[in-house]
Amino acid sequence: MRLPRPSPTRCIEWFVVANLAFLGLDILVAHAANAFREAAEWAPIVFSAVAPLLLLPGALHVGRPAATRRIDLVVASGAIVVGVLGMVFHLSSAFFVDRTLHSLVYSAPFIAPLAYVGVGLLLLLVRMEKPGSPLIGPWTLFLALGGFVGNLALSLLDHAQNGFFDVVEWVPVAAAAFGCSFFCVALLRRERRMLRVCLALCAIEGAVGFAGFVLHLVSDLNKPATSLANRIVFGAPPFAPLLFTNLALLAALGIWEMLRASAPAAPRAARWHDVEP
């Protein structure tokens, strides 16, 4: 079987498959902290286990296009439903009972389940628009921008739990703020020079995410605990900083599509019948 030629749209399709699979692992670690007290906490994990398998035919472009498109639309709708329901369940946490700053910091992050909504909307975008559509690039970057807005809030709330004990914990806050501002300007102006600057910023954001992953993992390994699993579950979430890398990749894909769509057309070679007598 011959794999399809890489393009921004095809890469976005694989981005969706990989994200749905990885979200299941991330939520498995997060919900293990309370030993899956509610049965509904298994729903996103089951969905993330099944959804990538259903999306593989469409991502590989095998089978009947009409059938795979219908399956993908169902999966996209399911992801949005899972994300919205997850947000509703998180909204019933302590913050919306006590309505204090303390409960906001230490309650379940109601923004986190919206990752499913973003992935679902991204899948709807690439399935409802034709490949090469001028709408794919800007909307992809817009969804990445929304992710950075959420990541800014999560970085503030997560690191507020230990009162920003280390000054380096302000780095992701600043990185998320820069991502929000630069990508917002890129969407409003859509100049090729600005888009190239944002591509460089994507590389920096990706490096921030990987560095955060290493720091969180080292912190967990140095914690006193009976097992490695307990260190990861009850320590600093090792996968959380990788959201920067993930969103930077998504933004880069959107910018790639925008640059390709705005590229000047190559001049057509003159032919003999184009020359006036």
N, C-alpha and C positions, 0 to 999 in steps of 0.2 A: 504494500500500500504506500502510495506516494503522499507525503505530508504536504499540505497547502503552503504556498509561498508566504513568508512573513510579511505582514502589513500591520498598521496600527489597529485596524478592526479585528484582525485575527488574534493579535496579541491581547487585546481586551477580552476576547472570548476565553482565552486561557487564563487570563487574570481572574475572571469570574470563577472559573472552575477551581483554581488554586485557593482563592479566598474562601469559598464556601467550605472546602475541605479543612483549611487551617482554622477557621472560626470554631469548628467543632472541637478541635484540640484545645484551643484557648479557653473555651467555655467549660470544657471538662475540668481543667485545672481550677478555674474560678469557682465553679459550683461545688467542687470537692471540699472547699473551705467550710461549708456547712453540711457536708455529707449528704447532699441532695435531699434536703429536708422536705421539699415539695416535689411531687412526682412530675409536675409540669417542667421542672428544670432539666429533664431528660429530652424534652421536645426539640430544642435546637440541635442537640447532639445527634439525635436520630435523623433529623432533617439534613444535617451536614454530612452524614454518612451516606445518605441515599442520593441527594441532589447532584453531587459531582458525577456519579455513575450515569445518571439520566442525561447529563449535559455532554458527555463524551462524544456521542455520535454527531451532535451538532458542531462541537469544537473541531472534530476531525473531518467534518464535511463528508460523512458517509451516510448511507441510507437515503430515504426519500426526504427531500428538503421540506416539503409541506408537513410531514409527520414530525420531523425533528424540530421544526419551528414551533409547532403546537406544544410539544413537550417543553421546550425552552420557555415559552410564555407561561405555562403552568408553573414551572419551577420559579420563574421570576416573581409571579404573583404570590407563590408560597413563601418566598424569602421576605417579601414585603409584609405579609401577614405575620410571620414569625417575629420579625423585627418590631412591629407595632405592638403585638401582644406582649413581647418581652419588655418593652418600655412601660406598658400599662402595669405589668407585674412589679417592675422596679419602682414605679411611682407609688405603690402602696407601702414603700419602706418607711423607715423612721422619720425621714425628713418631712414627709407630707402628713405626718401625725403631729410631730413636735414643732416643725417649722422653725428650726434654729440653725445657725451656722454649723454648730457641732454635728447635728444630725445630717446636714448636707454633706459634710466631709466624710463621715463614717457610714453613710447608708449605701445601698447598692447603687452603682452608677447608672442612672436612667438613660444616659446618652449612649452607653455601650451597645445595647441591642439595635440601635439605629444603623449599625454597620450592615446588618442584613438588609435593611431598607435601601441603603446605598448600592449594595451589590445587585439587588433585585432591579432597581431603576437602571443600573448600568447594563444589565442583561436585556431589559426591555428596549433600551436605546439601540443596541447593536442588532436586535432582531426586528425592530420596527422601521429602522432606517436602512436604506440600501448602502452597501459598501462604498466608501468614497464620498458619502453625503457630507456637505459642508457643515451639518449640524453635529456630527459625531465629535469632532475635536473640541469645540467650545463647551458642549454639554459634559463631556468627559472631564475637562478641566474644572467645570463648575462643581461636579460631584466631588472631585478631589479637594476643591476649596471648602466645600461643606465638611469634608472629613477633617481638614486642618482646623476649622472652627471648633469642632467637637474635640479634637485632640488638644487644643489649647485649654479648654475647660477641664478635660481629664488630667492634663499635666498639672494644672493648678490644684485640683482637688486631691489627687493621689499624693503629691509631695507635701501638701498641707497636713497630711496625717502625721508626719514627723516634724512639722514646723520648719521645713526646708533646712534640715540639720546641716547639710553640706551645701556650700554655695553653688556647686556644680549642678544641683537640682534645678536651678533657674535656667539652665541652658535649654532644656526642651521647651520651656515656656517662651523664651525669646525666639527659638527656632520656629515654633508654631505660629507666633505672632508675625514673624517675617514671611512665612509661607502664606498666611492669610492676606497680608497687604500686597505682596508682589503678585500673587495669582489673581487677586481682584483687579489690580491695574492692568494685568495682561488681558483679562477678559474684556475690560472696558475699552482699551486702546487697540489691542490686537496688532501691534506693530511687530515686524519680524525681529527687530533688534531687541525689543523687550522680551519676546518669546525666547530668544537665545539666552538672555540673562536669566530667565526663569529655568531654563534647562540646567544652567550651572548651579542655580539654587537647589534644584532637585537632587543634584549630586551631593551637595552639602547636607540637605535634609536626610538623605539616605545614610550618610556617614554618621549623623547624629543618632539615628535610630539604631545602627549597628553598635555604636559605642555604648549607648544606653543598655542594650541587650547584654553586652559584656560586663558592664558595671553591675547590673542587677544580678547576673548569674554569679559573679564573684562574691557579691554580698550574701547571696543565698548559701553558697558553698561554705562560707566562713561562719554561718550561724550555728549555734549549738542546737542540735535536734537529733532525734533517734534515727531518722532515715533521710535520704536525699529527697524522697517524695514529700515528706513533711516540710523540709526546708523550702522547696519550690512552692508548695501550696500555701503555706502560711508566711512566706517571706515576700521579698519584692517580686512582683510578677515579671518573670523574665521575658515574656513575649510582648508585653505592653509597649516597650520602646520601638519594637519592630513596626508598629503602626506608622511611624515616620517614614521608614523605608518603603513600606507598602504604598502609602499615599504619594510619596515622591515618585514611585514607579508609575502610578496611575496618572499623575500630573504630566509626567514625561511622555506618556503615550498620547494624552490629549494634545500636548504641544507639538509632538511629532506629526499628528494628523493635521493640526492647524497650519504648520509650516508647509506641509506637503500640499495642502489645498490652496495656499496663497503663493506658491512658487510660480514665477513667471513662466509662461509657456515657451518651449524651445522654438526658435525661429524655423519656419518651414523652408526647406531647400527649394530654390527657384527651379522651375521646369521650363522647358523650351516653349510651351504654349502660354506661359505667364509673361513672356517678353513681348512688349508691343513692337510692331513692325516700324 
